[in-house]
């Protein structure tokens, strides 16, 4: 069987591709720019764009399952072409679909629910890979400057997200489910900095920024006011599901979710 992965060059998409490969499945990866995909040679890389559904015809040929993303572009706006994309997926004879839920991913989900496809929605909380945003500051100065030191996050390993998606695509028993995914623990930013320091063998410093200092930094980095307001909300007053540990990963995969310490050890070279 062949499985099509959209968003295949993203943090999660690459993990879905890799897990499907490890499980011995044939993988087709959809990307806007195949030349820069940098995927394994045994992955069939095809050109396509979810915002242009007419480009999907060849990519969907012979596919039994497809992983979709519910947003378009780097701004994570809802996918306006969702209905046509899903119509083409259903018309191609695809049996199963998974969706990586974005902040505003409802159009794809609603379109899938109106079909006969077996669907599974996957909603991860904060990715552990977000910590890579600190890599430059840690390498150069050994410190992380962030606001809201008390806020908790049950961040999840992107490899666990990919493994759950691959399981839902290839195994029975996941139709109609929405899987909220977290890691095995809720951590503060100082916790994360300490764990990263342990992974690289250095004493790292956490420097607390006030909300105003954080707003000024984000504005200087070019973020729009509404985006900055979103950052303040999600980091300063995160929703309960963002810091409440749930056992979904273990229930689906039969093994515990990976810890941030494991992630930090895997990525230690990025912070040295």
Secondary structure, 3 states (H helix, E strand, C coil): CEEEECCCCCHHHHHHHHHHHHCCCEEEEEECCHHHCCCCCCCEEEECCCCCHHHHHHHHCCEEEEEEECEECCCCEECCCHHHHHHHHHHCCCCEEEEECCCCCHHHHHHHHCCCCEEEEEEECCEHHHHHHHHHHHHHHCEEEEECCCCCECCECHHHHHHHHHHHHHCCCCCCEEEEECCCCCECHHHHHHHHHHHHCCCCEEEEECHHHHHHHHHHCCCCHHHHHHHHHHHHCCCHHHCCCCCHHHHHHCCCCCCHHHHHHHCHHHHC
